[in-house]
Amino acid sequence: MADPGQPGNARTGRWRTTLSATDTTIRRINQILSTADGQESALSSVEYVASILHHLGQSAPWLVLQIRVLAKLKRRSACHPNREASNSSKCKSLSALVSETRCNLRLFGLLQLWTWGSETLRSPPADSLLYTLVMLQVISNVVYQILENVAYLASKRIASRRLVNRWGGIEKWYLWSTRGWFGHIFLEFLVLWRQRILRASHGRPATTVVIDSTITEETRLWRKRLVNNILWAPLCIHWCLEEGIGIPEYLTSVVSVLAGAWGLRNSWAETAGT
């Protein structure tokens, strides 16, 4: 019988531990990607991180830093800004590819919106104002999704491009689609405001460990939704206007990563223990 203390057995144990940890990680990633929200969170993170790397690779300070570091290491022959630009182009291509992938997946977004609206109608919030706000959000998202789907399909010459051009052209449809999304962002602020009013009006019930933990979790989720909405709002306003509001493209990617990180973090946390 082999001695458990032998180096070979120790290496085998480490290998099994590593394999088990890798298996768990892959299972969690697979679980995230098996849901529409998880896919969107993961893909948006990849898209915007790639965009950030693209802009970083093209920035003058980064190129100057590369040249100086390599010069100090006496590796001037390896100092090729063009090579850095090539890597930057790959990041840009990756970002564009993921962006198109997200558009393809959102072609099925109307199904999710139908489910959201149907569930809201079957089990409406007790507060009539909150119910109205949520239904307006559903309608706003339907407008956003329909306009984007038609514009995207027209750009691929699947939907009637003549019809789209008659009503302003593809870019105009995308613009109004984004405005539909902004409608959701604006209404989300009202929803959060109403939820806060309702929670305050109900008062604090008798204190128990279970109730306290529930209140804490609700407050945490409410704050995360608020921060997420605050991050998306200026970007959405920027994209809603033909000339924008002056936010640089690299900054939109940074803020988008921060906004999307909430969803990705939540999706990852939900897979714990799987």
N, C-alpha and C positions, 0 to 999 in steps of 0.2 A: 504494500500500500504506500502511495506517495505521501511524503511528509507535508502536512499543510503549511509548514513554515518555509518550504522550499521557495526560492525566487520565482520558479516557473509558475507555481500556484498563486503567488502574489500577483504576478503579471496577469494571469488568467482572471483573478478576482477584479483587478482594476479594469480589465477589458470588458468584463460583464457589467460592471458598474457604469462604465462609459456608454456601453450599448443600451443599457436600460434607461439611462438619462436621455440619450438621443431618441430612443423609441418614444418616451413620454413626450418630449418636445415636439416630435413630428406628429404624434397623435393630436396634440393640442392645436398645432398649426392646421392640421387637416380639419379639425372640428370647427375652427374659425372660418376656414374657407368653404365649409359646407353650408353656410348661411349667407343670404344676400347682404346683410349688414356687415358681417365679418369680411366678406370679399371686398366690399366697398371701402372699409376701413384700411385693410391691408394694401389694396391697390392704390388708394389715394396717397398712402404714406410713401410707397415706392415711387409714385409719379412725382411728388413734390420734393422728395429727397434727391431724386435724380436731377430735377430742375435746379435745385440749390447747388449741387455739385457742378452742373453745367456752368452756371453763372460764376461760381467760385473759380473754376478752371480758366475762365476767360478774363477774370479780373486782373488788372495791372499789378496791384500789390502782391497777389499770389505768384504771378510770373516773375516779378522782380525778386521775390523771396527765394523762389526756386533757383534762379540764376546765381544769386549770391551764395546760397548754401552749397550748390554744386561747385562754384568757383573756389570756395574756401576748402573744399575737399579735393581740389585739383582734379576735377572731373569735368572740365569744360567741354570735352568732346561729347559727353552724355547730356549736355544741357541743350535741349531742343524745345523751344517754345511751341514749335509746330506739333511736336508729339503731345504736348500738354493740350494743345487745341484739339488734337484728334481725340484724346480721351474725353474732352469736354463735349465734342460732337456726339460721341457714343452715349453720353449721359442724356443729351438732348433728344437723341433718337429713342432711347429707352423711355423717357418721360412722355414723348409723343405716342409711342406704342401703347403704353399703359393707359394714357388718356383715351385713346380710341377703344381700347378694350373695355374701359368703364362705360363709354357711350354704348357699345354693343350690349353690355349687360343691362344697362338702363332701359333698353328697348322693352324689357319685360317689367319695368317699374309700375306700369298701370295696374298690373295684377295685385301688387302689394298695396297700392292706393285703394283699389276696390275693396280689398280685405279690411284695410284700416277704416274706410267709410262704413262698410257693412257692420263691423264690430261696434263702431260708435253708435250706429242707429239701433242695433239690438240691445246694447248696454250703455245708454247715454249717461254722461255725468249728471249727478243730481242737480247741480247748479245750471240754470238755463243759460246764463251768459257764457259760462265755460263751454257748454255744449255747442253754442253758436260759434264761438271762436275756433273750436276744434274742427267743426264742419267747414268753416271758411278756410282753414288750413288745408283740409282735404281738397277742396275745390281749387285753391291756389296751386297746390302741387300737381293736380291733374292738368291744369292749364300749362304749367311749366313742362310737364313730361310730354304732353301731346305736341307742343310746339317744338321741343328739342327732337323728339322722334321724327317728326315730319322733316325738319331741317336736315337732320343727319341722313335720313334715307334719301332725301333729294340730292344731297351732296354726293351720294353714291349712285345717283341716277336710278334709284329704285322707286321712290315716290315721284310724282309729277313735278319736275323742275319748273315747268311753265306756270303751274298754279302758284308755286312759291314765289317766283319772280314777279307775278302779277300783284302779289301782296307785299312787295317790299324787298324780296330777295332773301337768300339764306341767312346772311349776317343779321338782317333785321329780325328774322324769326328767332335766331339764337338770342338776340338782344331782349326780345319780349319774353322769351322763355326764362331768361335769367331774372327778369322783373317778376315773373310768376314765382320764382324761388324766393325773391326778396319779400314777396307778400307773405310767404311762410315765416321768414325770419322776423318780420315786423309783428305778425300775429303771435309768434312765440313769446315775444316780450309781454304781450297782453295776457297770454295764457299764464305765464309765470307770475305776473302781477296778481292775477285773479286767484291763483292757487295760494299765494302768500296771504291775501286778504281772507280767504276762506279758512286757512289754517289758524290765523290769528283770531278770527271770530269764534271758532270752536273752543278756544281756550285750551289749557293744558289739563288733561285728565289726571286721575289719581296716579301717583308715581309707582311704577313697578319696573323691574329690570327689563321685561319684555317690551313694555310700552316705551321706555326711555330709549332702548336700542332701535326700535322702529322709528321713533321721531328723529333720532340722530341720522339714521340711514336716509330717511326722506329728505331731511335738510341737506345732507351731503349730495344727493342726486339732484336736488333743486339747484344748488349752487353750481354744480358741474354743468347743468343745462344752461344756466345763466352765463357762465364764463364762455362756454362754447358758442352761444349765440352772440355774445359781445365780440368775439374774435371773428366770426363770419360776417357780421353786419357791415363793417367798413369795406370788406372785400366785395361783398355782394353789391353795395352801392357803387363801387368802382367799376364793376363789370356791367352794371345796369346802364351806365352812361356811355354814349358813343365815344367821348373823349376821355372817359375815366375821371378820376379825381387826383391823379398824379402819383399814385402808389407805384413804385418801381416793380418790375416783374419779379426780381429776385425776392423782394420783400413779401409779395403776395404768396410766394412759395413757402417762405419761412412761417408766415402766419397760418397758412393752410395746414402745414405740418403740425403746428401747435394745436389748431382746432381739431384736426383729425385724430390727434394722439389720445384724446379722451375716449373716443369710440374704440380705438384699437386696444387701449388699456383695459377698458371694460370687457371687451370680447376675450382678451387673454385671461383676465381674472375669472371669468365665468367657466373657463375650461379647467380650472384647478381641481385636482383630484381625479381627472379622467385618465 
